[in-house]
Amino acid sequence: MAANYDALGSQARNSPYGSGDPYYNESSGYITPARSPKKTISKWVKFGVPVAIVVIAGAVLGGVLGSRSSKNASASSSAAASAAATSAISAKNDIGRFATATDSQYLVPIYPMTTNTAAYTTPTFVSTTNPNLAWPQDPFQPSNPSPTQVRPDRPRLIAPTYMWDSLPNLIKNDPYLSGWNNTIFGNATQYMALPPVAYFYDNGNGILDLAREIKQRVKAFSYAYRLTNDTKWVDRTYVELQNAAGNLTGGWGPDNSTKWNPTHFLDTAELTAAYAIAYDWLYNAWTPTQRSSIMTTMITYGLNNGVSAYSSSDPGAYGWWKTNTEGNWNCVCNNGLTMGALAILGDDTTGIATQLLALTVPNALQNCAFAPSSDGTWSETANYWYFGTTGHAEMAASLLTATGSTYNLLSVNPDFQFTGQYHMYVSGPGSLFNYGDCGPNKYSTTANAMMFYGQQYNMPQYQLFQRDQFDAAEPWSMFWYNPAVTGAFWDGLALDHFFDNSTDQWGSMRSSWTDENALYVAVKAGTLQGHQTHNDLDCGDFVVDALGVRWFGELGSGDYNSLGYFSNDLQSSLRWLYYRKMTEGQNTILVNQQNQNVAAAPTVRHDSSGTVQGSSTVMNVPGDSSAYFVADLSSAYFNVTSFSRGVHLINGRKQVLIQDEINASAPIMWRAHTNATIAISTDGFTATLTIGSATTTVQLLNPPTGAAFTTLNAVRFASDPTPPQPDQPNDGVTVLVISLPAGIYTLQVLINPQWPGMSSSSYTTPGSVALSQWSLTSPS
């Protein structure tokens, strides 16, 4: 599937497997065009063309990490450490940015295929005090931190003065900081030429896109001012703020306390965060009148509504997200209020800042901090991870720099540290394993929480992974990134990982971390409730990438404006009437043309050869390297006595076997969605899939009587219950199908990417082995 923030973090880009944005506005991800009313129906865009490559020009969104603490991974000891640090960083800088290009279809980094491993070594934060290579320590070190006791200098949010003072020198000496800096200035210049963000109310997401676009601009303008002292950036920021306050000709939204749409509190929170950044980062550039105006606006439309949200016990009021909401809503809402309160603390004479900090910090500790499960998987979906972690990281970082502590926001859930690992494994060469909803446009939302988590959790691989991503170049990265990080994220990194929390239960398997043509397979089981109504009915769902394209992929989000789309996750929910959300729209088995049972409680087992990638970007996979994932999905179905699905990487990770064992009392249908052109053999046992110049064959092995491949359009059956509103069209999508009557079956589907230079005799045909007997060597 293609890159968009439905993919590896991009903004709304063309996506062959669903736009991921039900209000797709064709934004490039780097600079947002002048706003026009959004489309409420998102079309699936076909990508049946060869993947094009564009050279990275730094046009990336961004993340930043200033290292307040000295949690240096693998820090060498004393005297030798300094010399080793300088040597390692010099080797890194000699190579420059590791990725040499970005895949223009998927927006993933392209690494040079080389065995020169001078800088491609173990991920490490080297220990050095060299001001050309590392951040100094924060001089603000309170002995007894309190959320209401802030540092004496400005800025206090994310990037204190000592970091701004150090940044120019670090930019000169670090290729990543230098490139990101150029991109931020380039983006700021483009934003400068645009009119202020126009008001547009979206019935599905309110003014959330507007809020995040304003926040994106404010960050860029404020950053540009602080590095140039050119007041044109201050003036342009004030115009944007005055516009969102309704103070320019024509107004902006309703002229009352609900201007920032607190009924969809994400909107209020993100605008509050934008105003907080402007107030704090440009504090000394504002006139007293401007400062007062910004604070008054933030209190009137933002913080006052935050107090109302916390004061109400009505679940239908502004603050429903504050109770038992372990996901992006709680993180984003608490963060916006926290940043706003911290920004004005000391200037606020109403007491609202102190009042809110006593509410947001403990509430986030109870909710936001527990969004990742015990294995790091985000509670909603892989795409909502971006929104939640951005809110969580901004809140933790703001508290840390402003007051000297995160108040256990990073540690109250000891498993939060694994959510960066989740993001790495859910990312494939053909984009995310983007199950479920993909969310709205991201604008100011990126994956740069990886930078912050890398430093705070002593996980240098997180920073090394994220720094080459297209969305790394934005102001947060300039302060969250530790320029003393060295090595390659892939060095010593296992090709496979399995996530066992019962809510999620999924596996990630691949043949390389650095080859954009690598094989990548992800498959899931997990429960069908408890995902904040962002999941699909998709036990057994899978995606397959190989040869630079996604062969079987996800449809992504439906239309968020559709009646009942977010109603609930009960069996009778209207949500499950929409094609992209029902079992019919997933890459799994369909029984009796019915949805899966929302009470599903699958069990899984899995194994891996434990193959890891070395320091080279050229991954030579051993012939006996393999991995498999088996899920008992019987509880996910009605009219089924037993059903298990297994996925096995075989033949040195060059082929994929999908095996289903099912005993059903109603007709069954094997289904997989693809953008490929499909040609089926005369006997119906082989399907040849073609996308551009790439080809994959899909074989039905040992076919039961009556089994054969056929194709269907990606539309609902005429006999399906009619949804409240029409489905989105899935243009260019075909469903590869095997249909059988009720009975007991074993279906073996073998996926064979046609690797260049690999002869037909090099492909293997595995024997028939029961799933209960699967091992790393059988079938093979």
Protein Blocks (a to p, Z undefined) as FASTA:
>chain_A
ZZdfklnopacdddfeojhiakbghighlaccddddddfbdcdddfbbccdddddehiac
ddddddfblcdghiaehjlmmmmmmmmmmmmmmnopfblbdcfklopacddddfbfklmc
cddddddfbfklbccddfblcfbdcfklccfbdcfehpafklmmmmmmmmmmpmklmmmm
mmmmmmmmmmmmpccddddddfklopmmmmmmmmmmmmmmmmmmmmnopaklmmmmmmmm
mmmnopaghijajadfklnopmlmmlmmmmmmmmmmmmmmmmmmpcfklmmmmmmmmmmm
mmmmmmmmmmpccfklmklmmgopacfklmmmmmmmmmmmmmmgojamnlmmmmmmmmmm
mmmmmmmmmmpcfkopafkbmklmmmmmmmmmmmmmmmmmmnopaghmlmmpmmlmmmmm
mmmmmpcfebpadehjebjafklaccklmmmmmmmnopaklmmmmmmpmklmcfklmmmp
cfkbgcjfkgopafbdcdfbfklopadddfbfkbmkbccddddebjfehilopaccfehi
acddeehiafbdcebjadfkbghklmpacfklmklmpfklmmklpccddehhiacdfkbc
cddddddehiacdfbfbdcddfkbccdddddfklmpghifbdcdddddeehilaccdddd
dddfbdcddddddfbdcdddfkopaccddehjbccddddehiaehiacddddddddfkbc
cdfbdcdddehiacddddddedddddddddddddehiafklpccdddddfklgcfkbcZZ
